[in-house]
Amino acid sequence: MGRARGFNEEDVIDKATTLFWQRGFNGTSMRDLVNATGLAKASLYNAFGNKEALFTEVLNHYINVKQTRVLTPLVTMEPARRAIETYFSNLARSTEENKRTPGCLLINTATEQGPHDESFREIVDNGIGRTERHIKEALQRGIKDGSIDRRIDPDLSAYCLVSTVIAIRAQACKGIDTGKLKALIEANLAVHAPAPQAK
């Protein structure tokens, strides 16, 4: 039987996630990770391997835990248009309030590492693709439940809306005007997730 680790692995990954989110992969050193997690460098290497391997764990943790929580309204709320509105409302609020870890770790990683590291790019693409799929499925439900105009193309609208998410998250890193943020969301929802027109 393997020897039990003398630390909480999830807690360590949470702390590493916050650090990578704040500083990026290139801006985070092993010394930074040692200071943030409270583990010795040898313990980090023994548990996770090198910095790249730990960052891979962090990205997967972010998708499985944080992204899953963010996407929950798209899956659980009815009618579907309300689910989409709630998702974007939550996105706007977190963009305004979350100054400690701005933007989205996936989008930040795509900007910093995407073209250069294939393994990171694959994880990021899967995470962004997951968001697009959930939006598309919500749009399709909205057409069926009558809350969204059936004349939209769910594939195109989902692509446009996830592109809006990416733009918002990217802008969050340098600051975004609250009024412009809400106007951007409202304009995109009016085009890509419109309520049925009154007859």
Wavefront OBJ file of the C-alpha trace (Angstrom):
o trace
v 0.000 0.000 0.000
v 1.303 3.469 -0.904
v 2.273 5.848 1.797
v -0.335 8.548 2.510
v 0.695 12.080 1.612
v 1.102 14.460 4.492
v -0.918 17.224 2.831
v -4.295 17.884 1.244
v -3.731 17.587 -2.503
v -6.891 19.500 -3.446
v -5.902 22.379 -1.176
v -2.467 22.523 -2.806
v -4.006 22.528 -6.294
v -6.432 25.286 -5.237
v -3.541 27.460 -4.069
v -1.544 26.720 -7.203
v -4.608 27.554 -9.319
v -4.931 30.985 -7.720
v -1.230 31.684 -8.233
v -1.152 30.613 -11.892
v -4.379 32.560 -12.481
v -2.856 35.721 -11.050
v 0.605 35.475 -12.611
v 0.283 33.164 -15.597
v 2.394 30.103 -16.282
v 5.513 32.010 -17.307
v 5.240 34.433 -14.402
v 5.065 31.686 -11.776
v 8.271 30.091 -10.507
v 8.725 26.948 -8.432
v 9.790 29.225 -5.575
v 6.459 31.053 -5.892
v 4.634 27.712 -5.777
v 6.605 26.628 -2.714
v 5.679 29.865 -0.935
v 2.014 29.710 -1.961
v 1.418 26.046 -1.133
v 3.645 25.746 1.922
v 5.241 22.585 0.525
v 8.932 21.988 0.077
v 10.158 21.916 -3.519
v 10.966 18.204 -3.187
v 7.406 17.474 -2.035
v 5.956 19.356 -5.011
v 8.165 17.465 -7.433
v 7.385 14.119 -5.804
v 3.641 14.775 -5.838
v 3.174 16.456 -9.210
v 6.388 16.198 -11.205
v 7.580 19.417 -12.843
v 5.871 22.799 -13.194
v 4.271 21.807 -16.502
v 2.695 18.717 -14.935
v 1.340 20.732 -12.009
v -0.102 23.315 -14.397
v -1.830 20.529 -16.321
v -3.400 19.392 -13.023
v -4.442 22.987 -12.356
v -6.114 23.407 -15.758
v -8.042 20.149 -15.381
v -9.056 21.109 -11.830
v -10.242 24.498 -13.083
v -12.405 22.852 -15.755
v -13.792 20.126 -13.490
v -14.592 22.378 -10.526
v -14.725 26.079 -11.339
v -15.966 25.890 -14.920
v -18.560 23.260 -13.993
v -19.956 25.609 -11.345
v -20.072 28.542 -13.781
v -21.880 26.476 -16.437
v -24.496 25.074 -14.026
v -27.261 27.597 -14.913
v -27.031 26.611 -18.588
v -27.765 23.005 -17.646
v -30.267 23.314 -14.809
v -32.393 26.434 -15.307
v -35.636 26.681 -17.254
v -36.811 28.221 -19.483
v -33.642 28.090 -21.529
v -33.450 31.795 -22.383
v -33.509 32.597 -18.673
v -30.668 30.101 -18.205
v -28.573 31.890 -20.826
v -29.397 35.320 -19.373
v -28.416 34.096 -15.894
v -25.145 32.661 -17.174
v -24.190 35.985 -18.765
v -25.423 37.965 -15.755
v -23.182 35.857 -13.515
v -20.330 36.364 -15.983
v -20.754 40.142 -15.826
v -20.913 40.155 -12.030
v -17.800 37.996 -11.619
v -15.944 40.166 -14.142
v -16.780 43.273 -12.114
v -16.101 41.768 -8.674
v -13.212 39.370 -9.159
v -10.168 41.643 -9.138
v -7.891 39.114 -7.417
v -8.070 36.583 -10.243
v -9.204 38.556 -13.313
v -10.446 37.012 -16.524
v -10.560 33.262 -17.066
v -7.634 30.917 -16.500
v -8.392 29.126 -19.772
v -8.525 32.331 -21.822
v -5.443 33.706 -20.080
v -3.603 30.483 -20.874
v -4.737 30.562 -24.499
v -3.300 34.063 -24.808
v -0.050 33.247 -23.040
v 0.667 29.642 -24.020
v -1.828 28.505 -26.659
v 0.293 28.741 -29.808
v 3.391 27.313 -28.111
v 2.353 24.301 -26.038
v 0.183 21.673 -27.671
v -0.792 19.882 -24.451
v -2.002 23.104 -22.808
v -3.770 24.151 -26.009
v -5.712 20.887 -26.133
v -6.972 21.314 -22.559
v -7.913 24.950 -23.202
v -9.686 24.095 -26.469
v -11.644 21.347 -24.716
v -12.707 23.748 -21.967
v -13.820 26.478 -24.376
v -15.528 23.875 -26.558
v -17.426 22.654 -23.519
v -18.797 26.147 -22.909
v -19.847 26.426 -26.549
v -21.626 23.042 -26.407
v -23.559 24.008 -23.288
v -24.640 27.301 -24.858
v -25.706 25.505 -28.047
v -27.711 22.932 -26.074
v -29.419 25.727 -24.117
v -30.289 27.491 -27.386
v -31.754 24.276 -28.773
v -33.811 23.818 -25.600
v -34.977 27.409 -25.891
v -36.251 26.815 -29.414
v -38.152 23.771 -28.166
v -39.595 25.420 -25.051
v -40.565 28.564 -26.977
v -38.359 30.996 -25.063
v -35.994 31.615 -28.023
v -36.877 32.549 -31.590
v -36.730 29.397 -33.700
v -35.227 31.242 -36.676
v -31.750 31.394 -35.144
v -28.978 28.984 -36.131
v -27.912 27.357 -32.813
v -24.445 26.483 -34.127
v -23.676 30.005 -35.330
v -25.280 31.679 -32.320
v -23.380 29.458 -29.874
v -20.115 30.286 -31.652
v -20.872 34.020 -31.518
v -21.875 33.892 -27.856
v -18.798 31.936 -26.762
v -16.721 34.464 -28.721
v -18.410 37.143 -26.603
v -17.437 35.234 -23.457
v -13.815 35.098 -24.643
v -13.805 38.835 -25.420
v -15.253 39.706 -22.005
v -12.770 37.508 -20.155
v -9.855 38.924 -22.139
v -10.974 42.516 -21.487
v -11.338 41.756 -17.767
v -7.563 41.434 -17.417
v -7.076 45.108 -18.279
v -10.359 46.425 -16.888
v -13.727 46.845 -18.538
v -16.386 49.541 -18.158
v -19.475 48.121 -16.442
v -21.915 49.956 -18.696
v -20.173 48.813 -21.862
v -19.995 45.257 -20.536
v -23.741 45.077 -19.931
v -24.492 46.733 -23.278
v -22.260 44.197 -25.050
v -24.070 41.285 -23.411
v -27.543 42.683 -24.080
v -26.736 43.375 -27.739
v -25.388 39.873 -28.310
v -28.288 38.161 -26.552
v -30.762 40.227 -28.575
v -29.205 38.927 -31.796
v -28.112 35.401 -30.884
v -30.664 34.358 -28.239
v -33.710 36.504 -29.067
v -37.106 35.938 -27.550
v -39.798 35.005 -30.104
v -41.288 37.987 -31.884
v -44.847 38.852 -30.942
v -47.339 37.924 -33.627
l 1 2 3 4 5 6 7 8 9 10 11 12 13 14 15 16 17 18 19 20 21 22 23 24 25 26 27 28 29 30 31 32 33 34 35 36 37 38 39 40 41 42 43 44 45 46 47 48 49 50 51 52 53 54 55 56 57 58 59 60 61 62 63 64 65 66 67 68 69 70 71 72 73 74 75 76 77 78 79 80 81 82 83 84 85 86 87 88 89 90 91 92 93 94 95 96 97 98 99 100 101 102 103 104 105 106 107 108 109 110 111 112 113 114 115 116 117 118 119 120 121 122 123 124 125 126 127 128 129 130 131 132 133 134 135 136 137 138 139 140 141 142 143 144 145 146 147 148 149 150 151 152 153 154 155 156 157 158 159 160 161 162 163 164 165 166 167 168 169 170 171 172 173 174 175 176 177 178 179 180 181 182 183 184 185 186 187 188 189 190 191 192 193 194 195 196 197 198 199
